């Protein structure tokens, strides 16, 4: 008769429980056309905005099928007064961090107000002739991706002016997990306004509800908010977006890898801006262990890429994205830790932007002290658990757990 010790039985039970939990959380890959976006559901909001003077917050991703949201609304006779655009502009071609000027849309003749650069929020003058605001941007679910900051400033401006806001929800391609350090107040910036982790696991509509519900608008203002929900979406999906949400996130693999690789933007390492595969690769001229090489050059959306013209050695992680079902749903710290070990004594590895992206100074200190990924991740858990209790209050769709 086979005898199993109590220790072995408990250990085996924990292993099986872990396997069941991991398997239950494995995301599925979905094309965006398999989901009905908020913008697609015109019957849910056309009757609300009809006969009103509206503003539209939009960019190149604000599509209804093959037609831009603005063009579709004009065809329905909606009185659009202004278009407000985020980072990268209405057509989605401007460099990350580039200041954008306001102007006129050559297609429609409508006035465009840039909400990036020195001016990040609509002014009272901008809103004088607007009765209702429509918001439709494709987010990627990462704290330092600036569309949620634009959302917050638009909510504040609308709340001050007593203008209702309708958010046309879109899927979060990184909405299948929650991970990373939670932002500390002293590191608040346009790439991180709120006490949320790097990967926060909410659609942009759910995020708007959280900002409103948690009193995160200035002076604890409340926005008159309405979210047009998605159909066919759950938080257990990796959604392959129909259009690149910004110039350097060109496909689903780059979007998937973005939470792990974007922290390199606060270092001497290139993430492939100025190549055909930005945010799928990383490298530096002094890396000797890499199996991949590239040379950044000026391109649309990256006119002055890091390490331009220099031969960089490193890694292409495209296949890592394709193996998502075999990997934990979490930020991968190993590229960052491995590269620091190789370059930390050869370069001034970190710049000031790293702490801003991290939302804390602890991560840089932990890396410099030689902590491994397990210890670093453990230091996040209490803050993550507190955040998850807040997050769950605002879910509109089935969760990944």
Phi, psi and omega per residue, in radians:
X1 nan 2.266 -3.116
X2 -1.297 2.221 3.130
X3 -1.966 2.293 3.136
X4 -2.033 2.212 -3.140
X5 -1.142 2.744 3.104
X6 -1.021 -0.716 3.140
X7 -1.061 -0.804 -3.128
X8 -1.119 -0.687 -3.136
X9 -1.121 -0.786 3.137
X10 -1.123 -0.752 3.136
X11 -1.064 -0.786 3.138
X12 -1.093 -0.714 3.138
X13 -1.091 -0.732 3.131
X14 -1.143 -0.674 3.106
X15 -1.097 -0.811 -3.136
X16 -1.116 -0.684 3.120
X17 -1.124 -0.720 3.119
X18 -1.099 -0.757 3.128
X19 -1.053 -0.777 3.140
X20 -1.087 -0.741 -3.125
X21 -1.135 -0.770 -3.132
X22 -1.105 -0.793 -3.134
X23 -1.088 -0.644 -3.112
X24 -1.157 -0.418 -3.061
X25 -1.691 -0.046 -3.100
X26 -1.113 2.141 -3.111
X27 -1.312 2.801 3.062
X28 -1.948 2.575 -3.128
X29 -1.545 2.278 -3.120
X30 -2.345 2.496 2.998
X31 -1.355 2.578 -3.095
X32 -1.107 -0.536 -3.118
X33 -1.191 -0.208 3.078
X34 -1.426 -0.065 3.141
X35 -2.077 2.458 3.092
X36 -1.645 1.918 -3.123
X37 -1.208 2.829 3.077
X38 -1.013 -0.741 -3.124
X39 -1.071 -0.543 -3.122
X40 -1.154 -0.432 -3.024
X41 -1.590 1.144 -3.030
X42 -1.066 -0.533 -3.139
X43 -1.158 -0.314 -3.120
X44 -1.445 -0.300 -3.080
X45 -2.357 -0.277 -3.123
X46 -1.069 -0.680 -3.132
X47 -1.163 -0.455 3.139
X48 -1.341 -0.674 -3.035
X49 -1.648 -0.159 -3.140
X50 -1.069 2.424 3.122
X51 1.143 0.341 3.052
X52 -2.074 2.640 3.054
X53 -1.507 2.058 -3.004
X54 -2.094 2.702 2.928
X55 -1.884 2.634 -3.119
X56 -2.232 2.169 3.002
X57 -1.664 1.987 -2.968
X58 -2.684 2.868 2.954
X59 -2.542 -2.807 -3.069
X60 -1.115 -0.405 -3.101
X61 -1.466 -0.087 -3.075
X62 -1.423 1.300 -3.019
X63 -1.997 2.585 2.913
X64 -2.040 1.777 -3.011
X65 1.113 -2.132 3.139
X66 -1.730 0.112 -3.082
X67 -2.004 2.426 3.109
X68 -1.163 2.536 3.140
X69 -0.913 -0.788 -3.114
X70 -1.063 -0.805 3.127
X71 -1.085 -0.708 -3.138
X72 -1.131 -0.746 -3.137
X73 -1.142 -0.723 3.108
X74 -1.090 -0.671 3.107
X75 -1.085 -0.559 3.110
X76 -1.477 0.088 3.093
X77 1.414 0.315 -3.141
X78 -1.344 2.394 -3.062
X79 -1.535 1.474 3.107
X80 -1.384 2.213 3.137
X81 -1.616 -0.724 -3.100
X82 -2.627 2.713 2.977
X83 -1.948 2.274 3.090
X84 -1.892 2.305 -3.056
X85 -2.122 2.550 -3.138
X86 -1.596 -2.885 3.005
X87 -0.906 2.480 -3.120
X88 1.434 -0.163 3.006
X89 1.411 -3.136 -3.073
X90 -1.159 -0.614 -3.097
X91 -1.664 -0.061 3.020
X92 1.270 0.489 -3.072
X93 -1.971 -0.179 -3.082
X94 -1.264 2.606 3.117
X95 -1.037 2.664 2.973
X96 -1.084 2.283 3.113
X97 1.451 -0.081 -3.123
X98 -1.326 2.352 3.063
X99 -1.218 2.467 -3.096
X100 -2.084 2.413 3.107
X101 -1.611 2.565 3.016
X102 -1.258 2.856 -3.100
X103 -3.070 -2.572 -3.118
X104 -2.223 2.357 3.088
X105 -1.289 2.098 -3.063
X106 -1.157 -0.414 -3.116
X107 -1.363 -0.757 -3.025
X108 -1.915 -0.294 -3.063
X109 1.376 0.095 -3.126
X110 -1.366 2.606 3.109
X111 -1.284 2.303 3.110
X112 -1.862 2.277 3.066
X113 -1.946 2.056 3.126
X114 -1.360 2.322 3.064
X115 -1.930 0.668 3.094
X116 -2.502 2.514 -3.045
X117 1.841 -2.387 -3.121
X118 -1.207 -0.485 -3.092
X119 -1.936 1.956 -3.071
X120 -1.926 -0.115 -3.120
X121 -2.331 2.586 3.027
X122 -1.087 2.434 3.100
X123 -1.503 2.935 3.078
X124 -1.043 -0.632 3.102
X125 -1.135 -0.722 3.113
X126 -1.006 -0.568 -2.999
X127 -1.703 0.022 -3.038
X128 -1.004 -0.654 -3.061
X129 -1.813 0.342 -3.086
X130 -1.986 2.310 3.124
X131 -1.784 -0.369 -3.096
X132 -2.727 2.487 -3.136
X133 -1.974 2.375 3.093
X134 -1.981 2.266 -3.059
X135 -2.101 2.166 -3.117
X136 -2.568 1.592 3.088
X137 -2.244 2.503 3.098
X138 -1.536 1.865 3.120
X139 -1.509 2.931 3.064
X140 -2.134 0.120 2.985
X141 1.362 0.437 -3.121
X142 -2.172 2.337 -2.968
X143 -0.979 -0.678 -3.055
X144 -1.539 0.108 2.980
X145 -1.452 2.091 -2.745
X146 -1.357 -0.034 -3.093
X147 -1.141 -0.515 3.116
X148 -1.310 -0.433 3.030
X149 -1.255 -0.727 3.049
X150 -1.035 -0.755 3.090
X151 -0.966 -0.817 -3.104
X152 -1.076 -0.798 -3.136
X153 -1.157 -0.613 3.074
X154 -1.166 -0.730 3.100
X155 -1.049 -0.775 3.134
X156 -1.085 -0.783 -3.129
X157 -1.117 -0.727 3.127
X158 -1.151 -0.703 3.137
X159 -1.100 -0.744 3.134
X160 -1.109 -0.633 -3.074
X161 -1.641 0.070 -3.107
X162 0.975 0.749 3.104
X163 -1.866 2.155 3.095
X164 -1.122 2.577 3.131
X165 -2.140 2.263 3.034
X166 -1.931 2.125 3.052
X167 -1.725 2.104 3.054
X168 -1.535 1.865 -2.959
X169 -1.242 2.626 3.054
X170 -2.361 2.712 -3.079
X171 -1.172 2.646 3.052
X172 -1.739 1.926 -3.118
X173 -1.179 -0.282 3.026
X174 -1.983 0.544 -3.098
X175 -1.531 0.178 -3.047
X176 -1.675 0.138 3.067
X177 -2.840 2.954 3.069
X178 -2.267 2.276 -3.068
X179 -2.911 2.837 3.052
X180 1.793 2.926 3.101
X181 -1.156 2.498 3.087
X182 -1.468 2.389 -3.112
X183 -1.027 2.315 3.016
X184 -1.639 2.500 -3.041
X185 -0.934 -0.611 -3.082
X186 -1.231 -0.181 3.133
X187 -1.926 0.343 3.127
X188 -1.123 2.392 3.134
X189 -2.820 -3.101 3.125
X190 -1.163 -0.366 3.062
X191 -1.677 0.346 3.075
X192 3.057 1.720 -3.088
X193 -1.721 -0.443 -2.912
X194 -2.208 2.785 -3.139
X195 -1.324 1.221 3.125
X196 -2.199 2.753 3.093
X197 -1.288 2.993 3.128
X198 -0.973 -0.804 3.078
X199 -1.937 1.984 -2.924
X200 -1.862 -0.101 2.936
X201 1.164 0.619 3.108
X202 -2.356 2.590 2.933
X203 -1.239 2.950 -3.121
X204 -1.179 -0.507 3.050
X205 -1.203 -0.752 3.087
X206 -1.122 -0.666 3.129
X207 -1.097 -0.721 3.101
X208 -1.040 -0.731 3.108
X209 -1.088 -0.679 -3.138
X210 -1.190 -0.773 3.116
X211 -1.014 -0.770 3.138
X212 -1.179 -0.834 -3.041
X213 -1.215 -0.545 -3.113
X214 -1.566 0.018 3.109
X215 1.226 0.620 -3.082
X216 -1.534 -0.087 3.028
X217 -1.318 2.651 -3.133
X218 -1.015 2.524 -3.135
X219 1.011 0.377 3.140
X220 0.909 0.689 3.055
X221 -1.130 2.738 3.039
X222 -2.110 2.275 3.115
X223 -1.587 2.421 3.019
X224 -1.312 1.659 -2.884
X225 -1.994 2.397 3.061
X226 -2.365 2.186 3.134
X227 -1.872 2.161 3.032
X228 -1.521 1.920 -2.971
X229 -1.259 2.746 3.002
X230 -1.327 2.767 2.975
X231 -2.124 2.327 3.114
X232 1.512 0.223 -3.109
X233 -1.930 2.481 2.939
X234 -2.349 2.895 3.130
X235 -1.393 0.161 3.094
X236 -1.795 0.446 -3.079
X237 -2.079 2.491 2.811
X238 -1.786 1.969 -3.036
X239 -1.667 2.175 3.053
X240 -1.422 1.829 -3.049
X241 -1.163 2.507 -3.113
X242 -1.188 -0.655 -3.141
X243 -2.156 2.588 3.035
X244 -1.051 2.255 -3.130
X245 -1.217 -0.372 3.080
X246 -2.749 2.890 -2.967
X247 -1.009 -0.551 -3.051
X248 -1.819 0.149 2.969
X249 -2.025 1.461 -2.894
X250 -1.556 -0.262 -3.119
X251 -2.718 3.077 -3.048
X252 -1.136 -0.519 -3.131
X253 -1.163 -0.745 3.096
X254 -1.118 -0.705 3.115
X255 -1.108 -0.741 3.134
X256 -1.113 -0.704 -3.083
X257 -1.451 -0.282 -3.045
X258 -0.929 -0.805 -3.139
X259 -1.044 -0.564 -3.114
X260 -1.451 -0.633 -3.017
X261 -1.630 -0.375 -3.043
X262 -1.154 -0.427 3.084
X263 -1.065 -0.411 3.055
X264 -1.088 -0.341 3.119
X265 -1.121 -0.335 3.078
X266 -1.677 0.402 -3.123
X267 -2.388 -3.044 3.099
X268 -1.410 -0.070 -3.005
X269 -1.522 2.451 3.061
X270 -1.529 2.472 3.039
X271 -1.856 0.433 3.018
X272 1.515 0.176 2.981
X273 -1.043 2.392 -3.074
X274 1.541 0.238 3.031
X275 -2.259 -3.131 3.112
X276 -1.400 -0.129 -3.048
X277 -2.322 0.932 3.108
X278 -1.086 2.481 -3.129
X279 1.098 0.271 2.900
X280 -1.942 -0.224 -3.073
X281 -2.313 2.879 2.954
X282 -2.628 2.656 -3.117
X283 -3.078 3.006 -3.116
X284 -2.788 2.612 -3.135
X285 -1.024 -0.454 -3.071
X286 -1.654 -0.025 3.062
X287 -1.280 2.195 -3.103
X288 -1.859 -0.233 -3.054
X289 -1.609 -0.116 -3.004
X290 -1.265 2.657 3.132
X291 -1.868 0.095 -3.070
X292 -2.349 2.551 3.121
X293 -2.371 2.621 3.132
X294 -2.732 2.825 3.129
X295 -2.312 1.842 -3.123
X296 -1.074 2.513 3.070
X297 -2.467 2.761 3.132
X298 -1.104 2.260 3.102
X299 -2.477 2.959 3.071
X300 -1.037 2.226 -3.117
X301 1.548 -0.123 3.071
X302 -2.665 1.255 -3.035
X303 -1.298 -0.424 3.114
X304 -2.355 1.194 -3.069
X305 -1.211 2.668 3.070
X306 -1.010 2.449 3.088
X307 1.034 0.597 -3.128
X308 -0.995 2.304 3.103
X309 1.379 -0.053 -3.123
X310 -1.737 2.416 3.114
X311 -1.312 2.053 -3.103
X312 -1.875 2.481 3.078
X313 -2.000 2.429 -3.112
X314 -3.136 -2.311 -2.993
X315 -2.457 2.561 2.990
X316 -1.844 2.068 -3.052
X317 -1.781 0.262 -3.138
X318 -0.955 -0.711 3.138
X319 -1.216 -0.475 3.067
X320 -1.098 -0.668 3.094
X321 -1.136 -0.730 -3.132
X322 -1.123 -0.391 3.119
X323 -1.646 0.443 -3.031
X324 -0.967 -0.600 -3.083
X325 -1.196 -0.328 -3.129
X326 -1.670 -0.066 -3.011
X327 -1.959 2.650 3.068
X328 -1.097 2.568 3.076
X329 -1.410 1.501 -3.085
X330 -2.881 2.861 3.019
X331 -1.151 2.380 3.118
X332 -1.634 1.904 -3.120
X333 -1.497 -0.209 -2.999
X334 -1.104 -0.715 3.078
X335 -0.998 -0.759 -3.120
X336 -1.142 -0.810 -3.107
X337 -1.173 -0.733 -3.134
X338 -1.120 -0.745 -3.098
X339 -1.213 -0.643 3.086
X340 -1.081 -0.715 3.123
X341 -1.047 -0.610 -3.087
X342 -1.441 -0.594 -3.017
X343 -1.935 -0.226 -3.011
X344 -0.984 -0.624 -3.136
X345 -1.584 -0.112 -3.094
X346 -1.802 -0.311 -3.039
X347 -2.457 2.915 2.889
X348 -1.448 1.456 -2.865
X349 -1.034 -0.827 -3.071
X350 -1.667 2.561 2.894
X351 -2.006 3.092 -3.064
X352 -1.109 -0.394 -3.109
X353 -1.190 -0.393 -3.109
X354 -1.069 -0.768 3.137
X355 -1.162 -0.625 3.105
X356 -1.121 -0.794 3.102
X357 -1.129 -0.742 -3.129
X358 -1.172 -0.525 -3.063
X359 1.352 0.282 -3.092
X360 -2.914 2.779 3.000
X361 -1.678 -0.063 -3.057
X362 -1.206 -0.684 -3.059
X363 -1.102 -0.778 3.109
X364 -1.074 -0.755 3.124
X365 -1.090 -0.689 3.138
X366 -1.137 -0.722 3.124
X367 -1.158 -0.772 3.140
X368 -1.132 -0.502 3.133
X369 -1.434 -0.109 3.081
X370 1.523 0.276 3.100
X371 -1.133 2.566 3.108
X372 -1.561 3.057 -3.055
X373 -1.075 -0.646 -3.108
X374 -1.107 -0.807 -3.123
X375 -1.162 -0.698 3.126
X376 -1.125 -0.801 -3.124
X377 -1.113 -0.641 3.127
X378 -1.088 -0.597 -3.114
X379 -1.204 -0.290 3.141
X380 -1.499 -0.338 -2.817
X381 -1.101 -0.722 -3.123
X382 -1.087 -0.785 3.114
X383 -1.139 -0.692 3.125
X384 -1.115 -0.713 3.138
X385 -1.121 -0.689 3.087
X386 -1.127 -0.750 3.132
X387 -1.101 -0.727 -3.105
X388 -1.050 -0.569 3.102
X389 -1.194 -0.534 3.060
X390 -1.320 -0.830 -3.076
X391 -0.941 -0.775 -2.993
X392 -1.096 -0.397 -3.130
X393 -1.195 -0.329 -2.986
X394 -2.022 0.178 -3.128
X395 -1.232 2.314 3.063
X396 -1.827 -0.183 -3.017
X397 -2.316 2.749 3.105
X398 -0.936 2.414 -3.050
X399 -1.503 3.017 -3.119
X400 -1.456 -0.107 3.131
X401 -2.057 nan nan
